[in-house]
């Protein structure tokens, strides 16, 4: 089964929270919990099927994962720096590779490229 995944990179100042009710425990935690770099919360059982959407908050350096508009996880991210800013907008994942090497940055490894 193919599931469409969309990534939204946004300049959000607050946690993006959907309001379907079922995800309230994780949404409340996402709004208040401090995560160290590399930490994440993952509860895919909150929604087991449907389209996946990843919302990236550049100011918060967080990514929020929704399935069928239900928050199922969130994590820290590291976005661009001055001169190499992260573009904002809506982006569909067109290709995935477990092992990939950059054709722009001296063949740098890019594991789990999307």
Backbone as CSV, one residue per row, in Angstrom:
resi,resn,N_x,N_y,N_z,CA_x,CA_y,CA_z,C_x,C_y,C_z
1,UNK,0.844,-1.181,0.000,0.000,0.000,0.000,0.883,1.235,0.000
2,UNK,0.636,2.167,-0.902,1.387,3.408,-0.988,0.660,4.496,-0.198
3,UNK,1.385,5.162,0.675,0.811,6.258,1.454,1.530,7.532,1.075
4,UNK,0.784,8.543,0.697,1.361,9.821,0.352,1.861,10.514,1.607
5,UNK,3.078,11.019,1.550,3.641,11.771,2.648,3.939,13.172,2.164
6,UNK,3.502,14.154,2.920,3.741,15.554,2.593,4.506,16.190,3.725
7,UNK,5.482,17.023,3.381,6.210,17.775,4.389,5.886,19.245,4.213
8,UNK,5.512,19.869,5.316,5.281,21.307,5.328,6.348,21.942,6.197
9,UNK,7.104,22.867,5.655,8.083,23.612,6.443,7.499,25.011,6.644
10,UNK,7.268,25.368,7.890,6.554,26.590,8.199,7.292,27.436,9.220
11,UNK,7.035,28.704,9.176,7.558,29.610,10.189,6.484,29.757,11.262
12,UNK,6.328,28.727,12.083,5.311,28.707,13.125,5.930,29.103,14.455
13,UNK,5.210,29.870,15.241,5.727,30.234,16.550,5.090,29.405,17.658
14,UNK,4.067,28.637,17.336,3.447,27.780,18.347,3.267,26.382,17.777
15,UNK,3.031,25.416,18.654,2.886,24.028,18.240,1.647,23.854,17.368
16,UNK,1.795,23.296,16.167,0.617,23.032,15.352,-0.139,21.849,15.920
17,UNK,-1.357,22.064,16.355,-2.132,21.001,16.992,-3.480,20.882,16.300
18,UNK,-3.801,19.677,15.823,-5.123,19.395,15.247,-6.083,19.173,16.416
19,UNK,-7.349,19.262,16.166,-8.303,19.187,17.276,-9.346,18.100,17.094
20,UNK,-8.923,16.888,16.748,-9.901,15.815,16.579,-10.235,15.132,17.890
21,UNK,-9.506,15.439,18.964,-9.833,14.886,20.272,-9.027,13.669,20.648
22,UNK,-8.894,12.696,19.752,-8.209,11.448,20.087,-6.743,11.651,20.423
23,UNK,-6.121,12.671,19.832,-4.697,12.861,20.033,-4.374,13.823,21.166
24,UNK,-5.340,14.228,21.954,-5.102,15.237,22.971,-3.957,14.922,23.932
25,UNK,-3.781,13.669,24.420,-2.658,13.425,25.323,-1.305,13.736,24.685
26,UNK,-1.089,13.298,23.449,0.188,13.562,22.800,0.294,15.038,22.405
27,UNK,-0.806,15.657,22.006,-0.777,17.072,21.646,-0.414,17.927,22.848
28,UNK,-0.966,17.610,23.996,-0.639,18.361,25.210,0.826,18.176,25.566
29,UNK,1.332,16.960,25.413,2.741,16.706,25.697,3.628,17.454,24.719
30,UNK,3.237,17.487,23.456,4.031,18.182,22.444,4.125,19.665,22.746
31,UNK,3.055,20.224,23.274,3.033,21.650,23.566,3.898,21.998,24.767
32,UNK,4.131,21.040,25.668,4.816,21.384,26.905,6.156,20.699,27.110
33,UNK,6.430,19.601,26.421,7.624,18.804,26.701,8.866,19.384,26.040
34,UNK,9.961,19.412,26.789,11.250,19.815,26.260,11.977,18.565,25.778
35,UNK,12.428,18.586,24.555,13.179,17.472,24.003,14.627,17.895,23.791
36,UNK,15.535,16.986,24.086,16.945,17.204,23.766,17.154,16.816,22.299
37,UNK,18.217,17.316,21.690,18.513,17.005,20.292,18.483,15.490,20.073
38,UNK,17.755,15.075,19.053,17.668,13.659,18.711,16.566,12.891,19.419
39,UNK,15.921,13.492,20.408,14.832,12.805,21.104,13.537,12.915,20.302
40,UNK,12.622,11.990,20.563,11.347,11.994,19.865,10.280,11.321,20.714
41,UNK,9.027,11.568,20.350,7.867,10.881,20.904,7.173,10.240,19.708
42,UNK,6.875,8.939,19.797,6.307,8.219,18.664,5.190,7.323,19.150
43,UNK,3.948,7.593,18.726,2.776,6.816,19.105,1.921,6.530,17.873
44,UNK,2.410,5.677,16.956,1.671,5.425,15.719,0.333,4.739,15.938
45,UNK,0.135,4.132,17.108,-1.153,3.482,17.393,-2.289,4.500,17.531
46,UNK,-1.959,5.783,17.641,-2.995,6.824,17.736,-3.808,6.903,16.439
47,UNK,-3.185,6.565,15.307,-3.864,6.517,14.005,-3.083,5.521,13.163
48,UNK,-3.701,4.419,12.807,-2.965,3.334,12.159,-3.035,3.332,10.639
49,UNK,-3.837,4.194,10.046,-3.894,4.250,8.591,-4.231,5.656,8.136
50,UNK,-3.946,5.910,6.873,-4.270,7.199,6.281,-3.037,7.959,5.842
51,UNK,-3.262,9.104,5.200,-2.142,9.902,4.704,-1.312,10.477,5.851
52,UNK,-0.023,10.578,5.605,0.914,11.098,6.598,1.332,12.512,6.192
53,UNK,1.400,13.391,7.173,1.848,14.761,6.949,2.856,15.108,8.034
54,UNK,3.980,15.677,7.638,5.005,16.112,8.572,5.041,17.629,8.523
55,UNK,4.857,18.265,9.672,4.881,19.719,9.747,6.151,20.110,10.505
56,UNK,6.988,20.916,9.867,8.246,21.350,10.465,8.094,22.798,10.919
57,UNK,8.359,23.041,12.196,8.371,24.394,12.731,9.825,24.849,12.789
58,UNK,10.181,25.782,11.940,11.561,26.258,11.896,11.946,26.989,13.180
59,UNK,11.123,27.906,13.719,11.514,28.576,14.967,11.652,27.617,16.150
60,UNK,10.794,26.601,16.216,10.845,25.643,17.330,11.853,24.527,17.107
61,UNK,12.319,24.358,15.858,13.209,23.254,15.501,12.579,21.916,15.888
62,UNK,11.317,21.779,15.513,10.538,20.566,15.773,9.840,20.112,14.491
63,UNK,9.629,18.806,14.398,8.791,18.238,13.352,7.655,17.497,14.032
64,UNK,6.445,17.687,13.531,5.242,17.056,14.059,4.699,16.124,12.979
65,UNK,4.435,14.870,13.330,3.969,13.873,12.365,2.499,13.591,12.623
66,UNK,1.703,13.771,11.586,0.258,13.522,11.656,-0.094,12.397,10.709
67,UNK,-1.021,11.532,11.103,-1.614,10.557,10.195,-3.114,10.752,10.299
68,UNK,-3.751,10.962,9.162,-5.193,11.257,9.119,-5.543,12.407,10.065
69,UNK,-4.707,13.450,10.057,-4.897,14.659,10.869,-4.808,14.419,12.371
70,UNK,-4.210,13.310,12.793,-4.017,13.013,14.211,-2.516,13.025,14.493
71,UNK,-2.107,13.784,15.493,-0.702,13.858,15.859,-0.257,12.513,16.425
72,UNK,0.734,11.889,15.764,1.227,10.586,16.225,2.675,10.642,16.680
73,UNK,3.338,11.764,16.488,4.717,11.866,16.942,5.292,13.244,16.707
74,UNK,6.403,13.496,17.378,7.145,14.735,17.160,8.587,14.513,17.565
75,UNK,9.470,15.347,17.008,10.897,15.191,17.222,11.607,16.522,17.044
76,UNK,12.860,16.539,17.442,13.691,17.706,17.177,14.187,17.627,15.732
77,UNK,14.477,18.773,15.149,15.071,18.841,13.809,16.159,19.901,13.814
78,UNK,16.959,19.872,12.795,17.980,20.898,12.599,17.790,21.434,11.186
79,UNK,17.373,22.684,11.091,17.111,23.281,9.784,18.286,24.157,9.382
80,UNK,18.139,24.861,8.274,19.223,25.653,7.692,19.791,26.725,8.599
81,UNK,20.868,27.305,8.112,21.541,28.387,8.836,21.610,29.594,7.909
82,UNK,22.006,30.760,8.426,22.100,31.945,7.554,22.926,31.647,6.297
83,UNK,22.386,32.041,5.183,23.030,31.767,3.909,22.623,30.436,3.300
84,UNK,22.029,29.576,4.094,21.553,28.253,3.645,20.210,27.975,4.308
85,UNK,19.290,28.884,4.152,18.001,28.790,4.835,17.167,27.611,4.323
86,UNK,16.338,27.077,5.211,15.395,26.024,4.854,14.229,26.656,4.099
87,UNK,13.931,26.163,2.914,12.785,26.722,2.189,11.480,26.355,2.882
88,UNK,10.528,27.253,2.816,9.210,26.970,3.384,8.249,26.635,2.250
89,UNK,7.217,25.909,2.580,6.227,25.528,1.586,5.748,24.118,1.809
90,UNK,5.055,23.597,0.823,4.494,22.246,0.874,5.262,21.395,-0.131
91,UNK,5.800,20.271,0.351,6.649,19.429,-0.477,6.205,17.973,-0.361
92,UNK,5.969,17.328,-1.503,5.664,15.902,-1.496,6.959,15.129,-1.621
93,UNK,7.050,14.018,-0.906,8.218,13.153,-1.008,8.073,12.339,-2.278
94,UNK,9.014,12.515,-3.186,8.952,11.849,-4.471,9.862,10.632,-4.552
95,UNK,10.850,10.571,-3.667,11.830,9.503,-3.721,12.367,9.248,-2.317
96,UNK,12.645,7.982,-2.010,13.235,7.605,-0.725,14.360,6.615,-0.998
97,UNK,15.457,6.782,-0.252,16.558,5.820,-0.343,17.168,5.634,1.031
98,UNK,17.373,4.385,1.420,18.016,4.091,2.703,19.462,4.564,2.676
99,UNK,20.158,4.349,1.553,21.542,4.767,1.406,21.648,5.688,0.200
100,UNK,22.136,6.894,0.427,22.237,7.879,-0.646,23.442,8.765,-0.365
101,UNK,24.035,9.294,-1.430,25.188,10.192,-1.289,24.919,11.448,-2.095
102,UNK,25.244,12.595,-1.525,24.967,13.887,-2.135,25.734,14.074,-3.433
103,UNK,25.048,14.603,-4.434,25.733,14.965,-5.671,26.137,16.440,-5.648
104,UNK,25.811,17.152,-4.569,26.175,18.566,-4.437,27.295,18.808,-3.428
105,UNK,27.409,17.957,-2.416,28.326,18.194,-1.309,29.353,17.078,-1.168
106,UNK,30.241,16.950,-2.140,31.374,16.033,-2.084,30.998,14.603,-1.710
107,UNK,29.903,14.131,-2.285,29.469,12.751,-2.060,29.175,12.455,-0.583
108,UNK,28.756,13.469,0.171,28.457,13.300,1.599,27.337,12.283,1.781
109,UNK,27.476,11.417,2.792,26.412,10.436,3.039,25.122,11.110,3.475
110,UNK,24.007,10.623,2.953,22.678,11.129,3.305,21.780,9.933,3.593
111,UNK,21.973,9.267,4.745,21.163,8.078,5.029,19.682,8.426,5.164
112,UNK,18.843,7.530,4.730,17.386,7.673,4.791,16.916,8.939,4.086
113,UNK,17.500,9.191,2.923,17.165,10.364,2.116,15.702,10.315,1.689
114,UNK,15.055,11.466,1.738,13.678,11.603,1.236,13.623,12.838,0.384
